């Protein structure tokens, strides 16, 4: 929880007027949600314009809407479904992790591939870089639209049909 608290403080310090859309996943423990909510309140990280969705507490959101409404998305490295959804959307993605705690070689390999393609940037929680620097070198590509157009083309159909 401390890592998320620190990273949210960094977001707020670099983007003081930002509207945050924060959601947890269905695998997030409810204790984590309560601790993070308390942290955000204690450190004045939450504004009236922010949207917090605590899934373990029974709240729901359409994650696609959150992704498309965002200027950029921040995800933890172990949230592979979120990483995949954001990459497919073409939204800029920053994935943060503690490299010393990431022991899943397959996830490391996939994140390295995505970073080489410039579809995301990795932020090491121990030595975080400014978000603007991480966002600057990305090649955003809406993979869903690209794949849809290719499928329509392969079927000999117009994408507008």
N, C-alpha and C positions, 0 to 999 in steps of 0.2 A: 504494500500500500504506500509506503514511503516513496518508492520510485515514481509511482503515478502522481503523488502529491507534489514531488519536486518538479516533475515534468510539466504539470499544470501551472505551477508557479512560474516556470520559465515561459510558457505560452503567454500567461497573463502579463509578465514583465516585458516581453517583446511586442505583444499586441494588446495593450491595455484596454482598447475599445472593442475588442473582438466579441462576437456573439458565439459562445461555445455551445456545441451540440455534443453532449457526452452520453454515451450509452455503454452498458456492460453487456456481457454475453450470457447465454443461458447456463454456461458452466461456471460463472462467477459466483463464489460463495457469498451468501447474504451478509456475513460478517465483514467481508471486504467492502461491500457497498456501504454499509453503515459507517465503517471507519473512514472511507474516502469522503462520504458526504459530510461527516463531522470535520474532517481535515479542511475541506473546501470552505465550510462555514467559518471555522476558526481562523483561517488565513485570508478571509475576504476574497475568495477566488470566484464566487458565484455572483452574477448580476441578475437583475430582473429579466433581462432579455435572453439569458442563457436557458438551455433546455437540458435537463438531466433526466435520463431514463434508466431506472434501476430495475433490470429485468428479473433478478432473483426476488425482488419485492413485489412482482406481479405486474409491473408496468410494461408496456409494449410500444414499439415504434416500427416503422417500415425503414429498415436500414438502408435500402436503396435511396429513399428520399433524403435521409441524413447525408449519405455520401454525395449525392448530386447537389445538395444545398450548400455543401462545404466548399470553401476556397481551396482547402487542402485537408488531408486526413492524417491523423496520427494513430498508429496501432502498435501493439506489442508484437514482438517477433513470434510468439507462440500462437497468435491468433491467425492461423493459416487461412481460414475461410474469409476473414475480413480482408486480409492481404489480397487474396484472389479476387474478391468482389471489387475492391478499389482499383486494382490493376485493370480489370476488365472494363471498368467505367471510364478510365482515362484520367481520373482525378489525380492530382499530385499526392504522393504518399510518402510519409516518413515513418519508418519502423524503428522503434527504439528497443534496445536490449542491453543487458550486461553480458558482454562477450564471455566473461569467465563463468557465467551460469548457463549459457546455451550449450547443451550437450547433445542436441539432436542434429546429427550430421546431415540428414536429408533436408531439414529446415534451413540449416546454414548454407547448404549448396543451392537451394532454391532462391534464397534471399540474395546470395552472391550473383546468381544468374540475372535476377531482376534488376539488381543494381548495375551490372555491366551493361544491360540494355537501356539504362537510364530511365526505367519505369518506376523507380523508387529510390529513396536515399536511406541509408542506415545511420542512426544516431546512437553512439555508444553512451550509455547513461553515465559512465564514469567521467568521460570527457566530452560533454555535449557541445556541439557547435551551434551557432545561431541558425534559427529556422530558415531565414532568408537565404543564407549560404547553401543550405541543404536543398532548398527548393529551386535554386537558380539553374542547376544543370540537368534538369529532368526533361525527357522527351515524352510529353503526355500524348497518348494515343487511345482513343476510345475503341478498345478491342471488340466490344460487343457490336458496335456499328460496323466495324471493318469486317468482322466475321459474317454478320448478317448480309452485308452487301456482296461478299464473296459467295455465300450460299444462294442468294437470289440470282446472281450472275451464272452460277453453275447450273441452276435450274432453268435458265433462259428467261427469267422473269425480271420485270422492272421492280426496283426497290419500293416504288410508290404504289404498287398494286395492293 
